[in-house]
Amino acid sequence: MQHIIDRFISYIIIDTQSDPNSNSTPSTKKQWDLAHKLVEDLKKIGMEEVVIDKNAYIMATLPSNIDEKVPTIGFIAHFDTSPDFSGTNVNPQIVKNYDGGDIILNKEENIILSPSYFDDLLQYKGNTLITTDGTTLLGADDKAGITEIVTAMEYLIQHPEIKHGKIRVGFTPDEEIGRGAHKFDVSAFGADWAYTMDGSQIGELEYENFNAAGAKISISGKSVHPGYAIGKMVNAVLIASDFISMLPKDEVPQRTTAREGFFHVHHLSGEIENAEIELIVRDHDLEKFNQRKALLQEITEKLNSTYGPYVSLEIKDQYYNMREKIEPVMHIVDIAEKAMEALNITPIIKPIRGGTDGSQLSFMGLPCPNIFAGGHNFHGKYEYVPVESMQKAVEVIVKICELTSDLKLDNQLK
């Protein structure tokens, strides 16, 4: 346990926040700080073919220790953290033998992690929790996943009696801004399939996710002295308000669950002559996803017919539901499920209300379900991770490698 804690903390104290407004890869120079450390850590534990490219994508190999030809599998995680909340000066707190009560994160600011609000905490009574100090996010998304992959590879290297085929490891930048797989070289990775270690609570196993798009609505206006504005002023702020009011009020993140889609306005700025709305569109169902994008266009056209040609809309698809690519090779999900069951972990198979690198990678030719990494309340000051969940994730990785070593590249995979 202490080994996992020490490794995890060594990663989270390095600020790797990504930047959606940057066009470089990685989007922030500080991501290189952890990238270089990961390269050294992989070499130190004995991984082979450890490489990092000009965009900070890291790959490494654990060679097969069996004679039979079996599938090459991979494990992938991202090392950037969300731009939604500060990742600077992360100061983790260790809560041993959690008693099920409130956890004071920051006494001065009265910031409390409470099971009365975050009831998932009660699953982890008696566990060791790592939390924030209330001023930053933690970075378990996805440095928990990185910790687990490195630790599992180290364990396999130290225990050659555990049989496994060739294993590939990949760490990526910029996942939090939707670019984690954009420059990932699937061919160079050379795996038959992979798993992202980027889920939340223990037991999660996911092979379907949102279809996703981002939209920017730009509104121009005309500023005139308010005393003489009749028939002349066009207030971009009010048009922006009209646009938002025309979105379905109940189809927002805080009022939807499971496979229900939503619109999420995450940025609004403006003055009389210029206003801008940024939002994301999400839906598991492709037809409904396209209907949502069509609705944005309809609202734009309606406002332009009402006020004049002042509203413009830009929509960009971000990723798609990987279920389409996973279902033809469901044995890769079955293996992960069997690994969990062998470890007395109840698999929680459900759709992701988000996306992972695995979504884009699946469409790039690398089928890639998602497995729990253990953390909760990502992207904010209430983020925490039970160390026992991280330990179990390590065990799942090892067990998947062991189970895959029994598969021959023949009819068993058809």
C-alpha positions in Angstrom: 0.0 0.0 0.0 2.7 2.5 0.9 4.5 1.8 -2.3 1.3 2.8 -4.3 0.8 5.8 -2.1 4.3 7.1 -2.6 4.2 6.6 -6.4 0.8 8.2 -6.7 1.9 11.3 -4.7 5.1 11.6 -6.7 2.9 12.0 -9.7 0.1 14.2 -8.4 2.4 16.9 -7.0 3.5 17.6 -10.5 1.2 20.1 -12.1 0.1 18.8 -15.5 -3.1 20.9 -16.2 -3.9 21.0 -19.9 -5.0 24.1 -21.8 -7.9 24.0 -24.4 -6.8 27.4 -25.8 -3.4 26.1 -26.8 -2.6 24.6 -30.2 0.6 22.9 -29.2 1.0 19.2 -28.2 1.2 18.8 -25.3 -1.0 21.9 -24.7 1.2 23.0 -21.7 4.9 22.8 -21.3 4.5 21.6 -17.7 3.1 18.3 -18.9 6.7 17.4 -20.0 7.8 17.4 -16.3 5.7 14.3 -15.5 6.3 12.8 -19.0 10.0 12.7 -18.5 9.6 11.3 -15.0 7.4 8.5 -16.3 10.0 7.6 -18.9 12.6 7.3 -16.1 10.2 5.3 -13.9 9.4 2.8 -16.7 13.1 2.3 -17.4 13.8 1.9 -13.7 11.3 -0.9 -13.2 12.7 -2.8 -16.1 10.4 -2.0 -19.0 11.8 -2.3 -22.5 11.5 -0.2 -25.7 10.6 2.9 -23.6 10.2 5.8 -26.0 8.7 9.3 -25.9 8.0 11.2 -29.1 8.0 14.9 -29.8 4.4 15.3 -28.6 5.1 13.6 -25.3 3.3 10.3 -26.1 5.0 7.6 -24.1 5.1 3.9 -25.1 6.9 0.9 -23.5 7.0 -2.9 -23.7 6.9 -5.8 -21.3 8.0 -8.7 -23.5 6.2 -12.0 -23.4 7.5 -14.7 -21.1 5.8 -17.6 -22.9 6.6 -19.5 -26.1 3.0 -19.5 -27.4 1.8 -16.8 -29.8 -0.9 -14.9 -27.9 -2.5 -11.5 -28.4 -0.5 -8.4 -27.6 -2.6 -6.2 -25.2 -2.1 -2.7 -24.0 -2.9 -0.5 -21.0 -3.3 3.3 -21.5 -3.7 6.3 -19.2 -3.4 10.1 -19.5 -1.1 12.3 -17.4 -2.7 15.7 -17.9 -5.3 17.0 -15.4 -8.5 19.0 -16.1 -8.4 22.8 -16.8 -11.6 23.0 -14.8 -9.8 23.4 -11.5 -6.3 24.3 -10.3 -3.7 21.5 -10.3 -1.0 23.7 -8.9 0.6 22.9 -5.5 -1.5 19.8 -4.9 -1.2 18.9 -1.2 -2.7 15.5 -0.6 -4.1 14.4 2.7 -4.0 10.7 3.9 -7.1 9.5 5.8 -6.4 6.1 7.3 -9.2 3.8 8.4 -11.9 6.1 7.3 -14.7 6.1 9.8 -17.6 7.1 7.6 -17.8 10.7 8.9 -17.1 14.1 7.6 -13.5 14.8 6.4 -12.3 18.4 6.9 -10.3 19.3 3.8 -9.6 22.9 4.7 -10.4 24.2 8.2 -9.8 27.8 7.3 -12.1 27.8 4.3 -14.6 25.4 6.0 -14.3 22.9 3.1 -15.7 19.5 4.1 -15.9 16.2 2.2 -19.1 14.8 3.7 -21.0 11.5 3.0 -24.2 13.4 3.6 -23.6 14.9 0.1 -21.1 12.4 -1.4 -22.7 9.2 -0.3 -20.2 7.1 -2.3 -17.8 7.7 0.6 -19.7 5.2 2.7 -18.6 2.4 0.5 -15.1 3.0 1.8 -15.4 2.8 5.5 -12.2 1.3 6.9 -10.2 2.2 3.8 -7.3 4.6 3.4 -8.4 7.6 1.4 -6.3 10.2 -0.3 -8.0 13.6 -0.6 -7.2 17.2 -1.5 -6.6 20.0 0.9 -9.6 21.8 -0.5 -7.6 24.2 -2.7 -6.9 22.1 -5.8 -8.1 19.0 -7.6 -6.2 15.7 -6.7 -5.3 14.4 -10.1 -6.5 10.8 -9.6 -8.0 11.4 -13.1 -5.8 9.9 -14.4 -2.6 9.6 -12.3 -4.3 6.8 -10.4 -4.5 4.9 -13.7 -0.8 5.7 -14.4 0.2 4.5 -10.9 -1.7 1.3 -11.3 -0.2 0.5 -14.7 3.3 1.2 -13.6 2.8 -0.8 -10.4 1.3 -3.8 -12.3 4.1 -3.9 -14.8 6.6 -3.7 -11.9 4.8 -6.6 -10.2 4.9 -8.8 -13.3 8.6 -8.1 -13.9 9.3 -9.1 -10.3 7.1 -12.2 -10.5 8.1 -14.0 -13.8 6.2 -17.1 -12.6 3.0 -15.2 -13.8 2.7 -16.0 -17.4 1.8 -13.3 -19.9 2.1 -12.4 -23.5 3.6 -9.2 -24.9 2.2 -6.1 -23.1 2.3 -2.6 -24.3 1.9 0.5 -22.1 0.9 4.0 -23.4 0.7 7.3 -21.6 -0.9 10.4 -23.3 -1.1 14.1 -22.8 -4.2 16.4 -23.3 -7.0 13.8 -22.8 -8.9 16.3 -20.6 -9.3 18.7 -23.6 -10.3 15.9 -26.0 -7.0 15.4 -27.7 -5.4 12.5 -25.9 -5.6 10.2 -28.8 -5.2 12.7 -31.7 -1.5 11.9 -32.2 -1.4 8.4 -30.8 0.4 6.1 -33.2 -1.8 3.0 -33.1 0.4 1.2 -35.6 3.5 1.8 -33.5 1.7 0.7 -30.4 1.0 -2.6 -32.1 -1.5 -4.1 -29.7 -4.5 -6.3 -30.7 -6.6 -4.4 -28.1 -6.0 -2.3 -25.0 -7.7 -1.0 -21.9 -7.8 2.5 -20.6 -7.4 2.7 -16.8 -9.5 5.8 -16.5 -12.8 4.9 -14.8 -14.1 5.8 -11.3 -15.4 3.5 -8.6 -14.1 0.0 -8.1 -15.7 -2.5 -10.5 -16.5 -0.1 -13.3 -16.1 -1.7 -16.7 -17.3 0.4 -19.7 -17.4 -0.1 -23.4 -19.9 2.6 -24.5 -19.7 6.4 -24.1 -21.3 9.6 -25.3 -21.2 10.8 -28.8 -19.8 14.3 -28.2 -19.6 17.7 -29.9 -18.6 21.2 -28.9 -20.4 24.3 -30.1 -19.6 28.0 -30.1 -22.3 30.6 -30.7 -21.0 34.0 -31.6 -23.4 37.0 -31.4 -22.8 40.5 -32.7 -24.9 43.5 -31.7 -25.1 47.3 -32.1 -24.4 49.7 -29.3 -26.4 52.9 -29.2 -27.0 55.4 -26.5 -29.8 53.8 -24.4 -31.8 57.0 -24.4 -32.0 56.9 -28.2 -31.9 53.2 -28.8 -35.4 52.5 -30.0 -35.3 50.5 -33.3 -31.5 50.8 -33.4 -29.9 48.9 -30.5 -29.1 45.2 -30.8 -28.1 43.8 -27.5 -25.9 40.7 -28.0 -26.2 39.8 -24.3 -30.0 39.5 -24.5 -29.8 37.5 -27.7 -27.4 35.1 -25.9 -29.9 34.8 -23.1 -32.7 34.0 -25.6 -30.5 31.3 -27.1 -29.9 29.6 -23.8 -33.6 29.9 -22.8 -34.5 28.0 -26.0 -32.5 24.9 -25.0 -34.5 22.1 -23.3 -34.4 23.1 -19.6 -34.3 19.5 -18.2 -31.7 18.2 -20.6 -28.7 19.4 -18.6 -26.0 17.4 -16.8 -27.6 17.9 -13.3 -31.0 16.5 -14.4 -29.9 13.6 -16.6 -28.5 10.1 -15.9 -27.6 6.8 -17.5 -28.0 7.1 -21.3 -29.8 10.4 -21.2 -28.1 13.1 -23.3 -27.8 16.8 -22.5 -26.7 20.3 -23.5 -24.2 21.9 -21.2 -23.5 25.6 -21.4 -20.0 26.0 -19.8 -19.0 29.5 -21.0 -20.9 32.7 -21.4 -19.4 36.1 -21.9 -20.6 39.3 -23.5 -21.4 43.0 -23.8 -23.8 44.8 -26.0 -21.8 44.5 -29.3 -20.4 41.0 -28.8 -21.4 37.9 -26.8 -20.3 34.3 -26.9 -21.7 31.0 -25.7 -19.7 27.8 -25.5 -21.5 24.5 -24.8 -21.1 20.8 -25.3 -23.6 18.3 -26.7 -23.7 14.7 -25.5 -25.8 11.7 -26.3 -25.2 7.9 -26.4 -27.7 7.5 -29.3 -26.3 8.7 -32.6 -29.6 9.7 -34.0 -30.5 11.7 -30.9 -27.0 13.2 -31.0 -27.6 14.4 -34.5 -31.0 15.8 -33.5 -29.4 17.8 -30.8 -26.9 19.4 -33.2 -29.8 20.1 -35.6 -31.7 21.9 -32.7 -28.8 24.3 -32.2 -29.0 25.1 -35.9 -32.7 25.6 -35.7 -32.4 28.0 -32.7 -29.7 30.0 -34.6 -31.9 30.3 -37.7 -34.9 31.3 -35.6 -33.0 34.1 -33.7 -31.6 35.4 -37.0 -35.1 35.5 -38.5 -36.2 37.5 -35.4 -33.3 39.9 -34.9 -31.4 39.8 -38.1 -28.2 38.0 -39.2 -26.4 38.5 -35.9 -25.9 34.9 -34.7 -23.4 32.4 -36.0 -22.9 28.8 -35.0 -19.9 26.5 -35.1 -20.1 22.9 -34.2 -17.3 20.4 -34.1 -17.7 16.7 -33.4 -15.3 15.5 -30.6 -15.7 11.8 -30.3 -18.2 9.0 -30.9 -19.7 6.0 -29.0 -17.1 3.3 -28.9 -19.7 0.6 -28.5 -19.9 0.3 -32.3 -16.3 -0.8 -32.4 -16.3 -2.9 -29.2 -19.3 -5.1 -29.8 -17.7 -7.1 -32.6 -14.9 -8.1 -30.2 -16.8 -8.5 -27.0 -14.3 -11.1 -25.8 -12.0 -8.3 -24.7 -14.7 -7.1 -22.3 -15.4 -10.6 -21.2 -11.7 -11.1 -20.2 -11.8 -7.9 -18.0 -15.1 -9.1 -16.5 -13.6 -12.5 -15.7 -10.5 -10.9 -14.2 -12.7 -8.9 -11.8 -14.8 -11.9 -10.8 -11.7 -13.9 -10.1 -10.7 -11.2 -7.6 -14.1 -11.0 -6.0 -14.9 -7.7 -7.6 -18.4 -7.2 -8.8 -18.2 -5.8 -12.3 -20.3 -2.6 -12.8 -20.9 -2.5 -16.6 -22.5 0.8 -17.5 -22.2 3.5 -20.2 -19.7 6.3 -19.6 -21.3 9.7 -19.1 -18.2 11.2 -20.7 -15.4 10.0 -23.0 -12.0 8.5 -22.7 -9.0 8.1 -25.0 -10.4 4.7 -25.6 -13.3 6.1 -27.5 -11.1 7.7 -30.2 -8.6 4.9 -30.1 -11.4 2.4 -30.9 -12.3 4.3 -34.0 -8.6 4.4 -34.9 -8.4 0.6 -35.0 -7.5 -0.1 -31.3 -10.6 -1.5 -29.5 -10.2 -0.1 -26.0 -12.7 -0.6 -23.1 -12.4 1.4 -19.9 -11.6 0.0 -16.5 -11.9 1.6 -13.0 -9.0 3.6 -11.6 -10.7 4.2 -8.3 -11.1 7.9 -8.0 -14.3 9.9 -7.2 -15.4 13.5 -7.7 -13.0 14.3 -10.5 -12.1 17.8 -11.6 -12.6 19.5 -8.3 -11.6 20.1 -4.7 -13.7 17.1 -3.4 -11.7 14.6 -5.5 -10.5 11.5 -3.5 -9.3 8.0 -4.2 -9.3 4.9 -1.9 -5.9 3.3 -1.9 -7.5 -0.2 -1.7 -9.3 0.5 -5.0 -6.0 1.3 -6.6 -4.6 -1.9 -5.3 -7.5 -3.8 -6.8 -7.0 -2.1 -10.1 -3.3 -3.3 -10.1 -4.6 -6.8 -9.4 -7.1 -6.6 -12.3 -4.4 -5.5 -14.7 -2.2 -8.5 -13.7 -5.1 -10.9 -13.9 -6.1 -9.7 -17.4 -2.5 -10.3 -18.5 -2.6 -13.8 -17.0 -5.9 -14.6 -18.6 -4.9 -13.4 -22.0 -1.8 -15.7 -21.9 -4.3 -18.6 -22.2 -5.6 -17.3 -25.5 -4.1 -18.6 -28.7 -4.4 -16.6 -31.9 -6.8 -19.0 -33.4 -10.5 -19.7 -33.4 -10.8 -18.8 -29.7 -10.7 -15.1 -30.7 -13.3 -15.4 -33.5 
